Amino acid sequence: MRRIILAFVAVLAIAGTAFADTKQDWELALVAHLKAKVDYPKMAQLFNWVGITFVTFVINRKGDVLGVRIAKPSGSRLLDGHTIRLVYGAQPFPAAPTEVKGEQFSFTVPIHYSLTAPP
């Protein structure tokens, strides 16, 4: 009897780890998807405007954007506005895996605007 219980606990632990990996992999894919779309506005480059915009966005299970807001501005309205357009333009995001429960998901991501490589 003890082996069966231990085996059951081990299976639950492995399943929990797989779920965590699945969710984390999906979240990493979302961030990678967004960051692959980042471009630097020409006007910001011309005037050497730099900054980090923290953007919060909400998506549904299919990856459609439901809302976007600036969580922490960069100090440049141009960069912040560009970031909002960037998120809307990046949809659809990767769909939520079946293991991840919920209908809407919120993420906050920093977008770095720098004329040199980020650290």
N, CA, C and O atoms as a GROMACS GRO file, in nm:
protein
  476
    1MET      N    1   0.082  -0.120   0.000
    1MET     CA    2   0.000   0.000   0.000
    1MET      C    3   0.086   0.126   0.000
    1MET      O    4   0.054   0.222  -0.069
    2ARG      N    5   0.193   0.125   0.075
    2ARG     CA    6   0.278   0.244   0.084
    2ARG      C    7   0.340   0.278  -0.052
    2ARG      O    8   0.350   0.396  -0.086
    3ARG      N    9   0.381   0.179  -0.127
    3ARG     CA   10   0.438   0.205  -0.259
    3ARG      C   11   0.339   0.273  -0.351
    3ARG      O   12   0.375   0.364  -0.426
    4ILE      N   13   0.215   0.231  -0.345
    4ILE     CA   14   0.113   0.291  -0.431
    4ILE      C   15   0.095   0.438  -0.395
    4ILE      O   16   0.086   0.522  -0.484
    5ILE      N   17   0.090   0.468  -0.267
    5ILE     CA   18   0.074   0.607  -0.225
    5ILE      C   19   0.194   0.689  -0.268
    5ILE      O   20   0.178   0.799  -0.322
    6LEU      N   21   0.314   0.638  -0.246
    6LEU     CA   22   0.435   0.710  -0.287
    6LEU      C   23   0.438   0.730  -0.438
    6LEU      O   24   0.476   0.836  -0.487
    7ALA      N   25   0.397   0.626  -0.512
    7ALA     CA   26   0.395   0.638  -0.657
    7ALA      C   27   0.295   0.745  -0.700
    7ALA      O   28   0.322   0.823  -0.791
    8PHE      N   29   0.179   0.748  -0.633
    8PHE     CA   30   0.077   0.847  -0.665
    8PHE      C   31   0.128   0.988  -0.637
    8PHE      O   32   0.108   1.079  -0.717
    9VAL      N   33   0.195   1.006  -0.524
    9VAL     CA   34   0.252   1.136  -0.489
    9VAL      C   35   0.359   1.175  -0.592
    9VAL      O   36   0.366   1.291  -0.632
   10ALA      N   37   0.440   1.080  -0.633
   10ALA     CA   38   0.544   1.108  -0.732
   10ALA      C   39   0.482   1.150  -0.865
   10ALA      O   40   0.531   1.242  -0.929
   11VAL      N   41   0.374   1.084  -0.906
   11VAL     CA   42   0.307   1.119  -1.031
   11VAL      C   43   0.248   1.260  -1.020
   11VAL      O   44   0.258   1.339  -1.114
   12LEU      N   45   0.188   1.293  -0.907
   12LEU     CA   46   0.135   1.428  -0.887
   12LEU      C   47   0.246   1.532  -0.893
   12LEU      O   48   0.228   1.638  -0.953
   13ALA      N   49   0.359   1.503  -0.832
   13ALA     CA   50   0.471   1.597  -0.832
   13ALA      C   51   0.523   1.618  -0.974
   13ALA      O   52   0.552   1.731  -1.014
   14ILE      N   53   0.534   1.510  -1.050
   14ILE     CA   54   0.580   1.521  -1.188
   14ILE      C   55   0.479   1.598  -1.272
   14ILE      O   56   0.517   1.683  -1.352
   15ALA      N   57   0.350   1.569  -1.254
   15ALA     CA   58   0.247   1.640  -1.328
   15ALA      C   59   0.248   1.788  -1.294
   15ALA      O   60   0.233   1.872  -1.383
   16GLY      N   61   0.267   1.822  -1.168
   16GLY     CA   62   0.274   1.961  -1.126
   16GLY      C   63   0.392   2.032  -1.189
   16GLY      O   64   0.381   2.148  -1.231
   17THR      N   65   0.505   1.964  -1.196
   17THR     CA   66   0.624   2.022  -1.258
   17THR      C   67   0.601   2.043  -1.407
   17THR      O   68   0.640   2.146  -1.462
   18ALA      N   69   0.537   1.947  -1.472
   18ALA     CA   70   0.508   1.960  -1.614
   18ALA      C   71   0.417   2.079  -1.639
   18ALA      O   72   0.436   2.153  -1.736
   19PHE      N   73   0.317   2.098  -1.552
   19PHE     CA   74   0.226   2.211  -1.567
   19PHE      C   75   0.303   2.342  -1.552
   19PHE      O   76   0.286   2.434  -1.631
   20ALA      N   77   0.388   2.348  -1.449
   20ALA     CA   78   0.468   2.470  -1.427
   20ALA      C   79   0.557   2.498  -1.547
   20ALA      O   80   0.570   2.612  -1.590
   21ASP      N   81   0.617   2.393  -1.601
   21ASP     CA   82   0.702   2.410  -1.720
   21ASP      C   83   0.620   2.459  -1.838
   21ASP      O   84   0.662   2.548  -1.912
   22THR      N   85   0.500   2.400  -1.857
   22THR     CA   86   0.413   2.438  -1.968
   22THR      C   87   0.374   2.585  -1.956
   22THR      O   88   0.383   2.659  -2.054
   23LYS      N   89   0.331   2.627  -1.838
   23LYS     CA   90   0.290   2.766  -1.818
   23LYS      C   91   0.408   2.860  -1.837
   23LYS      O   92   0.397   2.963  -1.903
   24GLN      N   93   0.522   2.824  -1.779
   24GLN     CA   94   0.641   2.908  -1.792
   24GLN      C   95   0.687   2.914  -1.937
   24GLN      O   96   0.724   3.022  -1.985
   25ASP      N   97   0.685   2.803  -2.007
   25ASP     CA   98   0.724   2.802  -2.148
   25ASP      C   99   0.632   2.892  -2.230
   25ASP      O  100   0.678   2.965  -2.318
   26TRP      N  101   0.502   2.887  -2.202
   26TRP     CA  102   0.406   2.970  -2.274
   26TRP      C  103   0.433   3.118  -2.244
   26TRP      O  104   0.433   3.200  -2.336
   27GLU      N  105   0.456   3.150  -2.117
   27GLU     CA  106   0.484   3.290  -2.082
   27GLU      C  107   0.612   3.339  -2.150
   27GLU      O  108   0.618   3.453  -2.197
   28LEU      N  109   0.714   3.255  -2.153
   28LEU     CA  110   0.838   3.292  -2.222
   28LEU      C  111   0.814   3.311  -2.372
   28LEU      O  112   0.871   3.400  -2.434
   29ALA      N  113   0.730   3.226  -2.429
   29ALA     CA  114   0.698   3.239  -2.572
   29ALA      C  115   0.623   3.369  -2.600
   29ALA      O  116   0.645   3.432  -2.703
   30LEU      N  117   0.535   3.409  -2.508
   30LEU     CA  118   0.463   3.536  -2.524
   30LEU      C  119   0.559   3.654  -2.525
   30LEU      O  120   0.550   3.742  -2.611
   31VAL      N  121   0.650   3.654  -2.430
   31VAL     CA  122   0.748   3.763  -2.422
   31VAL      C  123   0.837   3.764  -2.545
   31VAL      O  124   0.863   3.870  -2.602
   32ALA      N  125   0.883   3.647  -2.587
   32ALA     CA  126   0.969   3.638  -2.706
   32ALA      C  127   0.893   3.686  -2.830
   32ALA      O  128   0.949   3.755  -2.915
   33HIS      N  129   0.766   3.650  -2.839
   33HIS     CA  130   0.683   3.691  -2.953
   33HIS      C  131   0.674   3.844  -2.958
   33HIS      O  132   0.690   3.904  -3.065
   34LEU      N  133   0.650   3.906  -2.842
   34LEU     CA  134   0.639   4.052  -2.838
   34LEU      C  135   0.773   4.118  -2.867
   34LEU      O  136   0.780   4.212  -2.946
   35LYS      N  137   0.878   4.070  -2.805
   35LYS     CA  138   1.009   4.134  -2.822
   35LYS      C  139   1.061   4.120  -2.965
   35LYS      O  140   1.140   4.203  -3.010
   36ALA      N  141   1.018   4.016  -3.036
   36ALA     CA  142   1.058   4.000  -3.176
   36ALA      C  143   0.995   4.108  -3.265
   36ALA      O  144   1.044   4.133  -3.375
   37LYS      N  145   0.888   4.170  -3.218
   37LYS     CA  146   0.818   4.273  -3.295
   37LYS      C  147   0.868   4.414  -3.264
   37LYS      O  148   0.830   4.510  -3.333
   38VAL      N  149   0.952   4.428  -3.162
   38VAL     CA  150   0.996   4.561  -3.120
   38VAL      C  151   1.080   4.626  -3.228
   38VAL      O  152   1.174   4.566  -3.281
   39ASP      N  153   1.046   4.748  -3.260
   39ASP     CA  154   1.128   4.831  -3.347
   39ASP      C  155   1.144   4.967  -3.279
   39ASP      O  156   1.071   4.999  -3.186
   40TYR      N  157   1.237   5.043  -3.326
   40TYR     CA  158   1.269   5.171  -3.263
   40TYR      C  159   1.210   5.282  -3.350
   40TYR      O  160   1.243   5.292  -3.468
   41PRO      N  161   1.123   5.365  -3.294
   41PRO     CA  162   1.065   5.472  -3.375
   41PRO      C  163   1.174   5.565  -3.432
   41PRO      O  164   1.266   5.604  -3.361
   42LYS      N  165   1.161   5.598  -3.558
   42LYS     CA  166   1.262   5.681  -3.625
   42LYS      C  167   1.282   5.816  -3.555
   42LYS      O  168   1.395   5.862  -3.540
   43MET      N  169   1.172   5.879  -3.513
   43MET     CA  170   1.182   6.009  -3.446
   43MET      C  171   1.260   5.995  -3.315
   43MET      O  172   1.340   6.083  -3.281
   44ALA      N  173   1.237   5.887  -3.242
   44ALA     CA  174   1.310   5.865  -3.116
   44ALA      C  175   1.458   5.844  -3.144
   44ALA      O  176   1.543   5.892  -3.068
   45GLN      N  177   1.490   5.774  -3.249
   45GLN     CA  178   1.631   5.755  -3.286
   45GLN      C  179   1.695   5.888  -3.321
   45GLN      O  180   1.807   5.918  -3.280
   46LEU      N  181   1.623   5.968  -3.399
   46LEU     CA  182   1.675   6.096  -3.444
   46LEU      C  183   1.711   6.188  -3.327
   46LEU      O  184   1.811   6.258  -3.331
   47PHE      N  185   1.627   6.186  -3.223
   47PHE     CA  186   1.650   6.273  -3.108
   47PHE      C  187   1.717   6.202  -2.991
   47PHE      O  188   1.728   6.257  -2.882
   48ASN      N  189   1.763   6.078  -3.015
   48ASN     CA  190   1.831   5.999  -2.911
   48ASN      C  191   1.746   5.978  -2.787
   48ASN      O  192   1.797   5.978  -2.676
   49TRP      N  193   1.615   5.959  -2.806
   49TRP     CA  194   1.526   5.932  -2.694
   49TRP      C  195   1.537   5.785  -2.657
   49TRP      O  196   1.524   5.698  -2.743
   50VAL      N  197   1.562   5.759  -2.531
   50VAL     CA  198   1.576   5.622  -2.481
   50VAL      C  199   1.488   5.606  -2.358
   50VAL      O  200   1.443   5.704  -2.299
   51GLY      N  201   1.464   5.482  -2.322
   51GLY     CA  202   1.386   5.456  -2.201
   51GLY      C  203   1.336   5.314  -2.196
   51GLY      O  204   1.352   5.236  -2.290
   52ILE      N  205   1.275   5.283  -2.086
   52ILE     CA  206   1.213   5.152  -2.066
   52ILE      C  207   1.066   5.177  -2.035
   52ILE      O  208   1.033   5.245  -1.938
   53THR      N  209   0.979   5.122  -2.118
   53THR     CA  210   0.835   5.131  -2.096
   53THR      C  211   0.788   4.997  -2.041
   53THR      O  212   0.811   4.893  -2.102
   54PHE      N  213   0.722   5.001  -1.926
   54PHE     CA  214   0.659   4.879  -1.874
   54PHE      C  215   0.514   4.880  -1.921
   54PHE      O  216   0.437   4.970  -1.887
   55VAL      N  217   0.479   4.780  -1.998
   55VAL     CA  218   0.345   4.773  -2.056
   55VAL      C  219   0.270   4.653  -1.998
   55VAL      O  220   0.325   4.544  -1.986
   56THR      N  221   0.145   4.676  -1.961
   56THR     CA  222   0.058   4.569  -1.914
   56THR      C  223  -0.045   4.544  -2.023
   56THR      O  224  -0.108   4.637  -2.074
   57PHE      N  225  -0.062   4.417  -2.059
   57PHE     CA  226  -0.162   4.384  -2.159
   57PHE      C  227  -0.238   4.260  -2.117
   57PHE      O  228  -0.186   4.174  -2.044
   58VAL      N  229  -0.361   4.251  -2.163
   58VAL     CA  230  -0.449   4.140  -2.132
   58VAL      C  231  -0.484   4.070  -2.262
   58VAL      O  232  -0.520   4.134  -2.361
   59ILE      N  233  -0.473   3.938  -2.261
   59ILE     CA  234  -0.509   3.859  -2.379
   59ILE      C  235  -0.610   3.753  -2.340
   59ILE      O  236  -0.624   3.718  -2.223
   60ASN      N  237  -0.681   3.702  -2.440
   60ASN     CA  238  -0.771   3.590  -2.414
   60ASN      C  239  -0.699   3.460  -2.449
   60ASN      O  240  -0.582   3.462  -2.487
   61ARG      N  241  -0.768   3.350  -2.437
   61ARG     CA  242  -0.707   3.218  -2.459
   61ARG      C  243  -0.651   3.203  -2.601
   61ARG      O  244  -0.552   3.133  -2.621
   62LYS      N  245  -0.715   3.268  -2.697
   62LYS     CA  246  -0.671   3.256  -2.837
   62LYS      C  247  -0.551   3.343  -2.868
   62LYS      O  248  -0.488   3.328  -2.973
   63GLY      N  249  -0.517   3.436  -2.776
   63GLY     CA  250  -0.403   3.524  -2.799
   63GLY      C  251  -0.441   3.661  -2.851
   63GLY      O  252  -0.354   3.739  -2.890
   64ASP      N  253  -0.572   3.691  -2.852
   64ASP     CA  254  -0.618   3.823  -2.895
   64ASP      C  255  -0.600   3.923  -2.781
   64ASP      O  256  -0.626   3.891  -2.665
   65VAL      N  257  -0.556   4.042  -2.814
   65VAL     CA  258  -0.536   4.147  -2.714
   65VAL      C  259  -0.671   4.208  -2.677
   65VAL      O  260  -0.747   4.251  -2.764
   66LEU      N  261  -0.698   4.212  -2.548
   66LEU     CA  262  -0.822   4.270  -2.497
   66LEU      C  263  -0.801   4.410  -2.442
   66LEU      O  264  -0.895   4.490  -2.436
   67GLY      N  265  -0.679   4.442  -2.402
   67GLY     CA  266  -0.650   4.574  -2.348
   67GLY      C  267  -0.502   4.594  -2.327
   67GLY      O  268  -0.427   4.498  -2.307
   68VAL      N  269  -0.460   4.720  -2.331
   68VAL     CA  270  -0.319   4.756  -2.313
   68VAL      C  271  -0.314   4.884  -2.233
   68VAL      O  272  -0.393   4.976  -2.255
   69ARG      N  273  -0.219   4.892  -2.140
   69ARG     CA  274  -0.197   5.018  -2.068
   69ARG      C  275  -0.049   5.027  -2.032
   69ARG      O  276   0.020   4.926  -2.021
   70ILE      N  277  -0.003   5.147  -2.013
   70ILE     CA  278   0.134   5.168  -1.969
   70ILE      C  279   0.137   5.157  -1.817
   70ILE      O  280   0.072   5.234  -1.747
   71ALA      N  281   0.212   5.060  -1.766
   71ALA     CA  282   0.223   5.039  -1.622
   71ALA      C  283   0.323   5.136  -1.561
   71ALA      O  284   0.303   5.187  -1.450
   72LYS      N  285   0.431   5.161  -1.634
   72LYS     CA  286   0.533   5.257  -1.590
   72LYS      C  287   0.589   5.323  -1.715
   72LYS      O  288   0.651   5.256  -1.797
   73PRO      N  289   0.568   5.453  -1.729
   73PRO     CA  290   0.613   5.521  -1.852
   73PRO      C  291   0.764   5.534  -1.861
   73PRO      O  292   0.836   5.529  -1.761
   74SER      N  293   0.809   5.550  -1.984
   74SER     CA  294   0.952   5.562  -2.012
   74SER      C  295   1.003   5.704  -1.991
   74SER      O  296   1.124   5.726  -1.977
   75GLY      N  297   0.911   5.800  -1.990
   75GLY     CA  298   0.951   5.940  -1.986
   75GLY      C  299   0.936   6.004  -2.123
   75GLY      O  300   0.955   6.125  -2.138
   76SER      N  301   0.901   5.924  -2.222
   76SER     CA  302   0.879   5.973  -2.358
   76SER      C  303   0.739   5.930  -2.403
   76SER      O  304   0.711   5.810  -2.412
   77ARG      N  305   0.654   6.026  -2.430
   77ARG     CA  306   0.519   5.992  -2.478
   77ARG      C  307   0.526   5.919  -2.611
   77ARG      O  308   0.444   5.832  -2.639
   78LEU      N  309   0.624   5.953  -2.692
   78LEU     CA  310   0.639   5.887  -2.822
   78LEU      C  311   0.668   5.738  -2.802
   78LEU      O  312   0.605   5.653  -2.865
   79LEU      N  313   0.764   5.706  -2.714
   79LEU     CA  314   0.798   5.565  -2.689
   79LEU      C  315   0.682   5.490  -2.625
   79LEU      O  316   0.655   5.375  -2.660
   80ASP      N  317   0.613   5.555  -2.532
   80ASP     CA  318   0.500   5.490  -2.466
   80ASP      C  319   0.386   5.462  -2.564
   80ASP      O  320   0.329   5.353  -2.564
   81GLY      N  321   0.355   5.560  -2.647
   81GLY     CA  322   0.251   5.539  -2.748
   81GLY      C  323   0.290   5.432  -2.849
   81GLY      O  324   0.207   5.352  -2.891
   82HIS      N  325   0.416   5.432  -2.886
   82HIS     CA  326   0.466   5.329  -2.978
   82HIS      C  327   0.452   5.190  -2.916
   82HIS      O  328   0.420   5.093  -2.985
   83THR      N  329   0.477   5.181  -2.786
   83THR     CA  330   0.467   5.052  -2.717
   83THR      C  331   0.324   4.998  -2.720
   83THR      O  332   0.303   4.879  -2.741
   84ILE      N  333   0.228   5.086  -2.699
   84ILE     CA  334   0.087   5.043  -2.704
   84ILE      C  335   0.053   4.991  -2.844
   84ILE      O  336  -0.009   4.886  -2.857
   85ARG      N  337   0.094   5.064  -2.946
   85ARG     CA  338   0.069   5.018  -3.084
   85ARG      C  339   0.143   4.887  -3.113
   85ARG      O  340   0.092   4.801  -3.185
   86LEU      N  341   0.261   4.874  -3.056
   86LEU     CA  342   0.340   4.752  -3.073
   86LEU      C  343   0.265   4.629  -3.023
   86LEU      O  344   0.259   4.526  -3.091
   87VAL      N  345   0.207   4.639  -2.904
   87VAL     CA  346   0.134   4.525  -2.846
   87VAL      C  347   0.014   4.489  -2.933
   87VAL      O  348  -0.007   4.372  -2.964
   88TYR      N  349  -0.064   4.588  -2.971
   88TYR     CA  350  -0.180   4.560  -3.058
   88TYR      C  351  -0.135   4.499  -3.191
   88TYR      O  352  -0.201   4.409  -3.243
   89GLY      N  353  -0.026   4.547  -3.244
   89GLY     CA  354   0.024   4.497  -3.372
   89GLY      C  355   0.085   4.358  -3.364
   89GLY      O  356   0.101   4.291  -3.466
   90ALA      N  357   0.119   4.314  -3.244
   90ALA     CA  358   0.183   4.182  -3.228
   90ALA      C  359   0.082   4.069  -3.220
   90ALA      O  360   0.120   3.952  -3.222
   91GLN      N  361  -0.046   4.103  -3.210
   91GLN     CA  362  -0.146   3.996  -3.199
   91GLN      C  363  -0.168   3.926  -3.332
   91GLN      O  364  -0.150   3.987  -3.437
   92PRO      N  365  -0.206   3.800  -3.329
   92PRO     CA  366  -0.237   3.721  -3.210
   92PRO      C  367  -0.110   3.669  -3.144
   92PRO      O  368  -0.012   3.633  -3.210
   93PHE      N  369  -0.113   3.665  -3.012
   93PHE     CA  370  -0.006   3.605  -2.934
   93PHE      C  371  -0.026   3.454  -2.932
   93PHE      O  372  -0.134   3.406  -2.968
   94PRO      N  373   0.075   3.377  -2.891
   94PRO     CA  374   0.056   3.232  -2.881
   94PRO      C  375  -0.063   3.200  -2.791
   94PRO      O  376  -0.080   3.258  -2.684
   95ALA      N  377  -0.145   3.107  -2.834
   95ALA     CA  378  -0.264   3.067  -2.758
   95ALA      C  379  -0.224   2.999  -2.628
   95ALA      O  380  -0.118   2.938  -2.617
   96ALA      N  381  -0.313   3.009  -2.530
   96ALA     CA  382  -0.288   2.947  -2.399
   96ALA      C  383  -0.295   2.794  -2.413
   96ALA      O  384  -0.385   2.742  -2.479
   97PRO      N  385  -0.201   2.724  -2.351
   97PRO     CA  386  -0.208   2.578  -2.351
   97PRO      C  387  -0.332   2.531  -2.276
   97PRO      O  388  -0.382   2.601  -2.187
   98THR      N  389  -0.382   2.415  -2.310
   98THR     CA  390  -0.503   2.363  -2.244
   98THR      C  391  -0.482   2.343  -2.094
   98THR      O  392  -0.578   2.349  -2.018
   99GLU      N  393  -0.358   2.320  -2.052
   99GLU     CA  394  -0.330   2.298  -1.909
   99GLU      C  395  -0.344   2.427  -1.827
   99GLU      O  396  -0.362   2.422  -1.706
  100VAL      N  397  -0.336   2.541  -1.893
  100VAL     CA  398  -0.345   2.669  -1.823
  100VAL      C  399  -0.492   2.709  -1.818
  100VAL      O  400  -0.557   2.724  -1.922
  101LYS      N  401  -0.543   2.726  -1.697
  101LYS     CA  402  -0.684   2.758  -1.677
  101LYS      C  403  -0.705   2.909  -1.678
  101LYS      O  404  -0.616   2.987  -1.645
  102GLY      N  405  -0.824   2.948  -1.717
  102GLY     CA  406  -0.861   3.089  -1.720
  102GLY      C  407  -0.900   3.130  -1.860
  102GLY      O  408  -0.871   3.062  -1.958
  103GLU      N  409  -0.968   3.244  -1.867
  103GLU     CA  410  -1.013   3.296  -1.996
  103GLU      C  411  -0.936   3.421  -2.038
  103GLU      O  412  -0.925   3.451  -2.157
  104GLN      N  413  -0.882   3.494  -1.939
  104GLN     CA  414  -0.805   3.614  -1.967
  104GLN      C  415  -0.677   3.610  -1.886
  104GLN      O  416  -0.673   3.558  -1.774
  105PHE      N  417  -0.571   3.666  -1.945
  105PHE     CA  418  -0.440   3.661  -1.881
  105PHE      C  419  -0.374   3.798  -1.893
  105PHE      O  420  -0.376   3.860  -2.000
  106SER      N  421  -0.317   3.845  -1.784
  106SER     CA  422  -0.253   3.976  -1.780
  106SER      C  423  -0.103   3.959  -1.763
  106SER      O  424  -0.057   3.877  -1.684
  107PHE      N  425  -0.028   4.037  -1.839
  107PHE     CA  426   0.118   4.032  -1.833
  107PHE      C  427   0.172   4.174  -1.829
  107PHE      O  428   0.117   4.264  -1.892
  108THR      N  429   0.279   4.194  -1.757
  108THR     CA  430   0.351   4.321  -1.757
  108THR      C  431   0.493   4.293  -1.803
  108THR      O  432   0.563   4.209  -1.745
  109VAL      N  433   0.535   4.364  -1.907
  109VAL     CA  434   0.663   4.337  -1.972
  109VAL      C  435   0.739   4.468  -1.993
  109VAL      O  436   0.679   4.568  -2.033
  110PRO      N  437   0.868   4.469  -1.965
  110PRO     CA  438   0.947   4.589  -1.997
  110PRO      C  439   0.990   4.587  -2.144
  110PRO      O  440   1.035   4.485  -2.195
  111ILE      N  441   0.976   4.701  -2.208
  111ILE     CA  442   1.025   4.716  -2.345
  111ILE      C  443   1.138   4.819  -2.340
  111ILE      O  444   1.116   4.934  -2.304
  112HIS      N  445   1.257   4.775  -2.376
  112HIS     CA  446   1.377   4.860  -2.369
  112HIS      C  447   1.397   4.930  -2.502
  112HIS      O  448   1.403   4.868  -2.608
  113TYR      N  449   1.407   5.061  -2.494
  113TYR     CA  450   1.443   5.141  -2.611
  113TYR      C  451   1.580   5.201  -2.583
  113TYR      O  452   1.594   5.290  -2.500
  114SER      N  453   1.679   5.150  -2.652
  114SER     CA  454   1.816   5.193  -2.628
  114SER      C  455   1.888   5.199  -2.762
  114SER      O  456   1.864   5.118  -2.851
  115LEU      N  457   1.976   5.295  -2.776
  115LEU     CA  458   2.055   5.306  -2.898
  115LEU      C  459   2.180   5.220  -2.892
  115LEU      O  460   2.254   5.210  -2.990
  116THR      N  461   2.204   5.159  -2.778
  116THR     CA  462   2.312   5.062  -2.762
  116THR      C  463   2.249   4.931  -2.717
  116THR      O  464   2.132   4.928  -2.679
  117ALA      N  465   2.324   4.824  -2.722
  117ALA     CA  466   2.271   4.693  -2.681
  117ALA      C  467   2.233   4.696  -2.533
  117ALA      O  468   2.306   4.752  -2.452
  118PRO      N  469   2.116   4.634  -2.497
  118PRO     CA  470   2.076   4.632  -2.356
  118PRO      C  471   2.173   4.548  -2.274
  118PRO      O  472   2.237   4.456  -2.327
  119PRO      N  473   2.184   4.579  -2.145
  119PRO     CA  474   2.280   4.503  -2.060
  119PRO      C  475   2.239   4.359  -2.042
  119PRO      O  476   2.308   4.283  -1.974
   0.00000   0.00000   0.00000
